[in-house]
Each structure stands twice: as structure tokens, then as C-alpha cells.
């Protein structure tokens, strides 16, 4: 048995402490001599009733540029005349847009003046941080906000959604090397958000992080999510994609459901090129789901992704109705999948292969029920004591799978009503396909 020490979050998202000289001052040696443009830019915003059209150049600011929509009009933040860099040299978000919507996405819940605030847009700019508590963008009570072709790096959080938002579009963005999360849904009431065609990489506390709140209809499509965890030996619970409502175990109002993760590459950081398991970001995951008994995370689809190179590639705890289909998994360090206290987990049509690595590549199911594992291929899994392990599980079907060139097969302990049928087996030691204890009931 292998154990990892996880660091759990308290209220808000905890950032692993690490000494860091702001990178912006290194990239822009003359930064300290640049004038503080905060008041000038805020005056332009106020005079234009909420818009900011920037000429090409570098703008140093020390406080948030605020765009209060106040049921008057929407806002446009744009750089049509050439490259623009905002350097946030103070705490808080460089850009903060605040609307007034208190309803849902249903037309019946809108106050008509709120439609004047529709679709605030941020496009074509770069934001870099020069302060440990600098954030990129914050959205509060916005309707149809669109963020596109924006690069944010060296901040704390890249994009932070708080309180309430509806119908958010984030596309073609680069959220890179921030000390917190790339995209942070911070205890937000948010239905309908599309995140697409973006690179979200090397953010130390997670790539796309959903903490608490009431979140539905989150679509993550066509993105590259890479190395969103510590790039050192700090133990972590960070993930490239994290869905977590465990912070309020007795609160039904905080829940996450209806999530689609499709067509992405999701990988790093671990130890891609070496043999050691205790290397970078021990405990890190590509996709991590933390539910709670009173309201498990449910209705999540993970389909058509390439997933590799973290301590555990997918880690699910207390969730229902999770479909993991048609993905390619490789380079586990050491494990492919951990599923604990899950119901109606559907694992189908996936490939599991450490590829050029000698890795255990375990799939571990604990206290799961009413689930199916079918039409998968398991190749060269190096675990000698149950590459696919079921413990205290009930009513599980494992059918029509291929397992080849591994050191062991199924280990079934303290489990009931387990059906194993139609497996194609080659290169597995004789008698090792199914190992079960005396308490387990296995139908073959």
C-alpha cells in the first residue's frame, strides 16, 4: 500500500508558501521607473461609462481597475492597436467587473435593466503580476461575460469567479505559471460556463479549480491542462482539474453536477522521465473529485481525453453517475485510478498502458457499488498484488476487457455480487487473473 500526504484547503484556496521574486520586474527591468497608471486608467473607465480601449504599451497599475455595470451598460476591455500588457503591482484583481444579476439563467429571473449589462468582454490583452496577492481578472454577478485571447501569468489566481455569475465563456486564453489557480470558481453560484481551446498550465495550486458553490453545466473542451501543481517535492492535493465540495460536509446548497471534460490533454507534474515515484508534486492528480455524503458530486462525463503523468491520474471520492469513456491513460506514477465511495461509475472503452515506463498502474476501487468496467484494455500493469483492486465493493460488473503482459490481474476483497466475464488474457502469470478472499462472492 502506498500513501501520500495531502494538503487540504481551508476557507478559500490555500497557496503553498514558497519564496518568489516577482517575475515581472525581471522581464521588465525598467518596471519600477514606469509611472503608476491606476488613477489615469480608472478615470478613462469612468468617463467612458465602463469601457477601456488601450493603445499598445505596458501599463503599471497598483490597484484594481473597477468596472461597475450597475444596470447601465456593458463593458469592453480591448487592445485594438497592438500588444498591451497590464502589470498588476498591488493586491487584488487587475480587472474587476461587477454586475447586478441576482437571478438564474432563466429569462423569468432577469430584471429587464440587467440586460444592459450583458456580455462584458475582455479580449486581446496580457496581465502579469508583480505582487504576491495580485490576481488577473475577477467577475462578480455578471451575465454572459466573455474572456478571449487573454494571457495571464505570474499572478496569484488567473481568473476568479465569485458570488454569482451566469453564462460565462472563456476561450483561447493562456493562464500560465500563477501561484494559485489558473481558473478559480470560488464558492460561486454559477450555471453555464464554457472553457475551450485554452492552455492552462503550471499554476501551482491547480488548473481549473471549483471549490464549493453551486455549479452546473461546466464544459471543459479542447484544452491543454499541464503541470498545475507544485513543480517540486511538496505534498499536494492539487489537480489539473479539481471539483471539491468537501469543505462544507453538511451544506446541501453547495454542490457540483453536470460537468463535461472532453477532448483535452491533461498531464504533469510527476516524474515523466525517471523511475522514482516520490518525485514532483506527490499526491497530485489530473482530475480530482471530492464529494460529500449529503450531496455527492454527480453527472460528470470524462470522454476522449489523453491523460498522463501524475501520482494518480484520476482520483474520485464520494460521487455518483460518473462516465469515464474513450480516454487514453499512460505514465501513471504510480496509479491510474482511485475511486472511493462511488455509485454508478461507468468505465468503458479506455486504454491503460504505462507505455515506456515500468509502473504499477493500479486501478483501486473501495466501497463502490452498482458500477461497470467494460471494453477496456490493460497492458503491462506492473502491480504484483492486484493491478485492478476491489475492496468492500458491491454489485460490480467487469466484462469484455483485455489484459496483457502484466504481473497480476484482479484482487477482490470483502466484496459481494461481483461479476467477471468475457476477459481476454495473455501474458499474466497462471492463476493471477482473479484472486479473491473467502468473504467475497464472485460470479464468473
C-alpha atoms as one frame of an Amber mdcrd trajectory, in Angstrom:
protein
   0.000   0.000   0.000   1.259   3.435  -0.934   0.281   6.567   0.942   0.520
  10.234   0.050   0.193  13.166   2.386  -2.458  15.522   1.056  -2.660  19.200
   1.891  -6.303  20.196   2.207  -7.718  23.637   1.698  -9.388  25.771   4.359
 -11.805  28.584   3.501 -10.528  29.972   0.223  -7.724  28.369  -1.713  -4.502
  27.825   0.180  -1.300  28.590  -1.672   1.784  26.571  -0.846   4.286  29.028
   0.539   7.424  29.465  -1.491   9.837  32.339  -1.767   9.461  34.082  -5.078
  10.782  37.298  -6.518   8.102  38.794  -8.796   8.889  37.743 -12.328   7.508
  40.901 -13.901  10.353  43.003 -12.592  12.797  40.564 -14.181  11.091  40.615
 -17.544  10.702  44.413 -17.491  13.894  45.849 -15.907  12.550  49.395 -16.093
   9.317  48.451 -14.285   9.982  50.472 -11.120  10.560  53.578 -13.193   7.246
  53.226 -15.026   4.527  55.577 -13.781   1.571  54.211 -11.834  -1.315  54.498
 -14.325  -4.088  53.350 -11.966  -5.832  56.686 -11.461  -5.441  57.697 -15.095
  -6.949  54.446 -16.380  -9.750  54.444 -13.817 -10.641  57.978 -14.903 -10.808
  56.828 -18.525 -13.090  53.975 -17.491 -15.414  56.280 -15.565 -15.527  58.879
 -18.339 -16.346  56.277 -20.984 -19.091  54.719 -18.844 -17.221  51.481 -18.365
 -15.060  50.824 -21.421 -11.289  50.656 -21.698  -9.718  50.790 -25.159  -5.949
  50.695 -24.737  -3.160  51.796 -27.011  -0.191  49.477 -27.391   2.217  49.522
 -24.470   2.971  48.496 -20.896   0.735  49.863 -18.145   1.724  49.523 -14.490
  -1.151  49.661 -12.007  -1.163  49.256  -8.217  -4.898  48.783  -7.513  -7.837
  47.139  -9.255  -9.400  48.772 -12.279 -13.105  48.556 -11.434 -15.938  48.272
 -13.934 -19.260  48.659 -12.066 -22.012  47.804 -14.547 -24.863  48.986 -12.290
 -27.626  48.164 -14.800 -26.401  50.922 -17.141 -24.379  49.309 -19.896 -21.956
  46.540 -20.661 -18.201  46.999 -20.869 -15.486  46.324 -23.426 -11.806  45.962
 -22.492  -9.767  45.684 -25.642  -6.376  46.392 -27.243  -7.091  47.086 -30.934
  -3.892  48.997 -31.692  -1.192  46.462 -30.771   0.081  44.410 -27.829  -0.923
  45.595 -24.353   0.491  44.428 -21.027  -1.066  45.307 -17.685   1.351  44.837
 -14.794  -0.546  44.389 -11.525   1.804  45.839  -8.911  -0.576  45.571  -5.973
  -3.051  43.185  -4.297  -6.368  42.148  -5.811  -7.512  41.663  -9.404  -6.105
  43.849 -12.150  -9.590  43.944 -13.713 -12.780  43.629 -11.655 -16.161  43.616
 -13.362 -19.191  43.816 -11.080 -22.750  43.406 -12.302 -26.094  43.247 -10.553
 -27.654  39.952 -11.626 -29.193  38.039  -8.712 -31.253  35.546 -10.713 -30.558
  32.324 -12.577 -30.099  31.764 -16.320 -33.855  31.605 -16.830 -35.330  34.669
 -18.612 -38.023  34.829 -15.944 -35.455  35.729 -13.280 -33.975  38.783 -15.033
 -34.715  42.357 -14.176 -35.016  43.990 -17.593 -32.383  46.686 -16.877 -29.879
  43.908 -16.167 -29.808  43.104 -19.889 -27.972  46.390 -20.361 -25.050  44.687
 -18.614 -24.971  41.693 -20.960 -21.781  40.273 -22.377 -18.946  42.289 -20.839
 -15.901  41.461 -22.948 -12.181  41.247 -22.239 -10.013  40.420 -25.220  -6.536
  40.645 -26.626  -4.524  41.732 -23.572  -1.822  40.356 -21.295  -1.869  40.634
 -17.491   1.220  39.851 -15.426   1.639  40.060 -11.678   4.274  41.858  -9.662
   2.748  41.316  -6.213   2.152  38.057  -4.286  -1.592  38.811  -3.938  -2.166
  40.131  -7.445  -4.931  38.400  -9.399  -5.711  38.716 -13.079  -9.479  39.077
 -13.553 -12.442  38.878 -11.155 -16.081  38.540 -12.262 -18.940  39.257  -9.838
 -22.674  38.937 -10.670 -22.034  39.125 -14.415 -24.279  37.898 -17.250 -22.703
  36.431 -20.395 -19.125  37.594 -19.710 -16.665  36.639 -22.450 -12.899  36.434
 -21.936 -10.938  35.597 -25.069  -7.340  35.780 -26.305  -6.122  36.840 -22.861
  -2.801  35.799 -21.296  -2.344  35.891 -17.513   0.799  34.816 -15.688   2.802
  35.379 -12.509  -0.331  36.386 -10.601  -1.970  34.581  -7.697  -5.193  33.431
  -9.396  -5.574  33.960 -13.125  -9.362  34.315 -13.463 -11.544  34.268 -10.351
 -15.324  33.905 -10.388 -17.058  34.792  -7.125 -20.513  35.184  -5.634 -22.776
  34.668  -8.703 -22.276  34.621 -12.486 -24.194  33.220 -15.443 -23.341  32.005
 -18.957 -19.575  32.513 -18.866 -17.350  31.935 -21.928 -13.572  31.606 -21.567
 -11.782  30.731 -24.799  -8.391  30.925 -26.499  -6.677  32.017 -23.281  -3.282
  31.303 -21.731  -3.323  31.026 -17.928   0.272  30.238 -17.106   2.527  29.918
 -14.053   0.342  31.593 -11.459   0.958  30.792  -7.791  -2.697  29.940  -7.168
  -5.257  28.567  -9.594  -5.465  29.277 -13.295  -9.271  29.448 -13.337 -10.834
  29.565  -9.869 -14.564  29.112  -9.269 -14.508  30.362  -5.688 -17.676  29.322
  -3.832 -19.639  30.792  -6.744 -23.242  30.232  -7.800 -22.669  29.585 -11.491
 -24.589  27.675 -14.114 -23.451  27.512 -17.737 -19.718  28.038 -18.249 -17.728
  27.015 -21.305 -13.922  26.782 -21.127 -12.411  25.950 -24.506  -9.289  25.996
 -26.670  -7.094  27.298 -23.868  -3.726  26.478 -22.355  -3.917  26.341 -18.564
  -0.509  25.317 -17.314   1.923  25.449 -14.389  -0.442  27.101 -11.945   0.829
  25.885  -8.598  -2.490  25.356  -6.780  -4.467  23.898  -9.666  -5.568  24.449
 -13.245  -9.369  24.648 -13.203 -10.437  24.645  -9.554 -14.085  24.504  -8.448
 -14.420  24.930  -4.695 -17.870  24.664  -3.138 -20.532  26.999  -4.522 -23.447
  25.799  -6.636 -22.051  24.864 -10.046 -23.829  23.264 -13.003 -23.109  22.910
 -16.721 -19.333  23.245 -16.657 -17.895  22.346 -20.081 -14.114  21.951 -20.473
 -13.317  21.208 -24.101 -10.249  21.159 -26.298  -7.861  22.489 -23.659  -4.308
  21.635 -22.709  -4.004  21.411 -18.912  -0.475  20.734 -17.787   1.578  20.807
 -14.593  -0.973  22.616 -12.435   0.607  21.673  -9.111   3.914  22.253  -7.322
   6.957  21.694  -9.518   8.906  20.333  -6.544   8.546  17.664  -3.855   5.782
  19.488  -1.920   2.993  17.016  -0.979  -0.224  18.256  -2.548  -3.874  17.619
  -3.267  -3.737  19.947  -6.283  -5.036  18.801  -9.647  -5.184  19.951 -13.215
  -8.966  19.825 -12.752 -10.389  19.855  -9.214 -14.070  19.597  -8.268 -14.425
  19.872  -4.490 -17.440  20.360  -2.213 -15.926  18.615   0.804 -15.338  21.868
   2.689 -18.997  22.107   3.755 -19.993  18.499   4.542 -23.433  19.377   5.979
 -24.491  22.054   3.497 -26.743  20.904   0.635 -26.696  24.309  -1.025 -23.099
  23.788  -2.075 -22.995  21.181  -4.817 -21.407  20.416  -8.184 -23.019  18.472
 -11.034 -23.348  18.284 -14.812 -19.698  18.547 -15.848 -18.217  17.539 -19.211
 -14.451  17.170 -19.721 -13.871  16.306 -23.361 -11.098  16.305 -25.930  -8.329
  17.639 -23.669  -4.730  16.708 -22.980  -4.297  16.572 -19.207  -0.881  15.756
 -17.772   2.047  16.520 -15.436   3.642  17.078 -12.971   5.211  13.961 -11.645
   8.308  12.193 -12.868   7.730  11.651 -16.528  11.212  10.564 -17.418  12.504
   8.742 -14.335  11.822   5.629 -12.274  11.140   7.195  -8.868   7.591   7.507
  -7.549   8.485  10.122  -4.909   9.350  12.985  -7.199   7.402  16.052  -8.238
   4.092  17.006  -6.598   3.489  13.757  -4.669  -0.272  13.284  -4.358  -1.112
  15.383  -7.402  -3.832  14.287  -9.819  -5.022  15.132 -13.287  -8.704  15.033
 -12.344  -9.736  15.030  -8.691 -13.346  14.884  -7.475 -14.117  15.353  -3.767
 -17.817  14.973  -2.979 -19.702  14.612   0.290 -22.267  12.200   1.694 -25.126
  14.695   1.942 -24.785  15.553  -1.769 -22.232  13.627  -3.845 -20.806  15.223
  -6.956 -22.776  13.714  -9.832 -23.315  13.583 -13.582 -19.719  14.023 -14.730
 -18.560  12.889 -18.182 -14.840  12.417 -18.891 -14.533  11.456 -22.549 -11.959
  11.452 -25.320  -9.018  12.829 -23.339  -5.314  11.962 -23.201  -4.384  11.717
 -19.502  -0.928  11.046 -18.040   1.885  11.601 -15.571   0.638  12.455 -12.085
   0.712  10.472  -8.848  -2.815   9.258  -9.593  -4.349  10.142 -12.918  -7.978
  10.275 -11.707  -8.998  10.417  -8.046 -12.715  10.252  -7.199 -14.222  10.258
  -3.714 -17.961  10.229  -2.992 -19.539  10.691  -6.405 -22.387   9.198  -8.435
 -23.163   8.752 -12.121 -19.634   9.298 -13.413 -18.869   8.230 -17.001 -15.200
   7.740 -17.939 -15.218   6.618 -21.559 -12.876   6.540 -24.522  -9.817   8.037
 -22.839  -6.149   7.163 -23.244  -4.209   6.785 -19.974  -0.437   6.407 -19.698
   2.546   7.106 -17.419   0.871   6.696 -14.008   3.162   7.449 -11.097   2.181
   5.050  -9.614  -1.596   4.652 -10.154  -4.147   5.164 -12.897  -7.356   5.485
 -10.899  -8.618   5.679  -7.319 -12.394   5.501  -6.783 -13.794   5.560  -3.245
 -17.435   5.519  -2.165 -18.781   5.858  -5.706 -22.083   4.658  -7.167 -22.922
   4.062 -10.813 -19.419   4.551 -12.092 -19.170   3.661 -15.784 -15.630   2.954
 -17.004 -15.722   1.926 -20.646 -13.618   1.846 -23.770 -10.438   3.229 -22.192
  -6.817   2.214 -22.732  -4.468   1.833 -19.754  -0.806   1.401 -20.632   2.228
   2.771 -18.746   3.889   2.838 -22.171   7.689   3.011 -21.855   7.558   3.108
 -18.061   7.697   0.309 -15.525   4.878   1.453 -13.267   2.328  -0.360 -11.063
  -0.581   1.287 -12.870  -3.188   0.213 -10.340  -6.923   0.870 -10.523  -8.247
   0.872  -6.963 -11.965   0.702  -6.140 -13.050   0.982  -2.498 -16.632   0.891
  -1.239 -18.035   1.299  -4.731 -21.295  -0.185  -5.955 -23.579  -0.571  -8.958
 -20.709   0.125 -11.349 -19.365  -1.343 -14.580 -15.878  -1.713 -16.087 -16.047
  -2.891 -19.671 -14.364  -2.832 -23.088 -11.080  -1.545 -21.672  -7.526  -2.650
 -22.391  -4.999  -3.048 -19.567  -1.448  -3.567 -20.776   1.834  -4.019 -18.884
   0.475  -3.065 -15.464   3.374  -3.757 -13.102   1.480  -4.220  -9.816   2.121
  -7.702  -8.401  -0.749  -7.758  -5.901  -3.859  -6.873  -7.854  -3.490  -4.395
 -10.674  -7.280  -3.918 -10.516  -8.328  -3.970  -6.876 -11.852  -4.109  -5.450
 -12.307  -3.735  -1.698 -15.690  -3.704   0.085 -17.475  -3.249  -3.234 -20.929
  -4.496  -4.203 -22.821  -5.220  -7.416 -19.997  -4.601  -9.881 -19.694  -5.922
 -13.444 -16.274  -6.337 -15.088 -16.778  -7.609 -18.608 -15.286  -7.780 -22.099
 -11.891  -6.402 -21.153  -8.403  -7.257 -22.440  -5.487  -7.621 -20.027  -1.999
  -8.414 -21.287   1.661  -8.606 -20.264   1.076  -7.637 -16.632   2.166  -9.081
 -13.304  -1.314  -9.607 -11.847  -4.997  -9.185 -12.577  -7.965  -8.729 -10.233
  -7.767  -8.634  -6.447 -11.220  -8.871  -4.843 -11.583  -8.464  -1.082 -14.668
  -8.282   1.165 -16.881  -7.697  -1.864 -20.272  -9.104  -2.910 -22.068  -9.701
  -6.194 -19.031  -9.160  -8.413 -19.440 -10.440 -11.981 -16.320 -11.149 -14.091
 -16.903 -12.398 -17.641 -15.501 -12.446 -21.188 -11.938 -11.343 -20.475  -9.155
 -11.861 -22.988  -5.990 -12.705 -21.051  -2.388 -13.037 -22.212   0.976 -12.723
 -20.532  -0.450 -12.847 -16.970   1.054 -15.369 -14.525  -1.045 -18.516 -14.264
  -3.734 -18.250 -11.612  -3.312 -14.499 -11.234  -6.274 -13.243 -13.270  -8.618
 -13.391 -10.273  -7.500 -13.532  -6.678 -10.279 -13.336  -4.072 -10.634 -13.756
  -0.337 -13.097 -16.089   1.373 -15.593 -13.286   2.110 -16.088 -12.266  -1.497
 -18.790 -13.532  -3.839 -17.625 -13.557  -7.459 -19.706 -14.734 -10.411 -17.570
 -15.953 -13.311
